Amino acid sequence: MLPVVTQIRLTDTLLQQIAAEHGTPLYVYDLDSVRARLQQLRETLPEASIRYAVKANPSAAVLRTLAQTGAGAEVITEGELVRALEAGISAADVLVGGPAQGAELRQRALTAGVGAVSLDSESQWDDWQPELEQAVGPAPAFLVRVNPALDPRTHQHLATGSADSKFGLLPEAAARLASRLSDSGHFAGFHVHAGSQLGDLGVFRGVLDVLDPLCREFPGTLLDLGGGYRVPDFPLSGYAELVRPFAARHGLQLIIEPGRWLVAEAGVLLSTVLHVKPGDVTHVIADAGMADLLRPALYGAEHPVRIAGARAGRSELTVDVDGPLCENADRLARQVVLPEPRRGDLLVIGEAGAYGLGMASNYASSLRAAEVAVESGSHRLVRRREEPADLLRSEL
């Protein structure tokens, strides 16, 4: 059973006020919490350069907050690069990664002057070489992404470091590409991202064991260890104690790519109870579902849920929290214990600051939710709710 959240920075009173003003479904982000997380990371691992994984939450409000604190960005599409630069993140602090890296992304990255590129395959390097010859200005630092071919001990969809993953190169192939880059004078180091929602430090030990001979054979200046830190309860201090001496031994500047860990717990999704259907399973039908928060349907992800302002005296009930769409997978939570839900209750779905609106869709012509940012005791609308006209705007 999922736990009921008892403490959260965004109070029930505030969330009820915001929902009354802006409606539901609605994403709410505590930007002060994002700043606090970033500060915690910097204090624990000050040697590392931070490249925020934009895909976790591309909201302009979040990106501007990170830009103001001097964080960089990791991007995988032209759209993410545009968002990062528009938010004020320095191009020199942007790392381009991903398994595609098409012509539009490469050209915009070179024009902007991005600081680093992670190569996911040898053919990517074949694509970059002719464009580097024509580029004006310094070339980015090129990293080789290594697939460590180990069990990341996470959901299979999140296991980017397993041997059958599409990401990166197995060590032998990574060495071949590193040799090509070294011969051309463009090799800067290695990159690895074992997976997401990782909490077992043994996984990171295994990654370093794979990287060690590569780093000895191909000395570089950078080592990007990715991100994927589990939410909640990642052993950050233990992680720092593990990676710090490795980087020092090889004389490497560390890069890390936190995404979910920085923003997940800073955000909630607000949803209104539309109907309660008693039965063998009590179904709570909410106005938010898989078109708003895909992770439960996609990964079987468990998000904590509570009812805002539920008064004492309600009996507890085990329920499924379901969305409004005609899909059996359209569920936000299964077998969660709540005070007996009633129509009109405000549901607070926690740990929703990452991979929420960024993965949202217009499935069934759903309208994507609005976003509200909370900062220094006040709140503001930072993205309006879509309207039916928005669905037709791009159609010819």
Secondary structure, DSSP 8 states (H G I E B T S, - for coil): -B------SS-HHHHHHHHHHH-SSEEEEEHHHHHHHHHHHHHH-TT-EEEEEGGG---HHHHHHHHHTT-EEEESSHHHHHHHHHTT--GGGEEE-SS---HHHHHHHHHHT-SEEEE-SHHHHHHHHHHHHH--S---EEEEEB---S--SS-GGG-TTSTT-SSSB-HHHHHHHHHHHHHHT-EEEEE----SSB--HHHHHHHHHHHHHHHHHS--SEEE----B-SS---HHHHHHHHHHHHHHHT-EEEE---HHHHGGGEEEEEEEEEEE-SSSEEEEES--TTT--HHHHH-----EEETT--TT--EEEEEEE-SSS-TT-EEEEEEEEE---TT-EEEE-S-SSSSGGG---GGG----EEEEEETTEEEEEE----HHHHHTT--
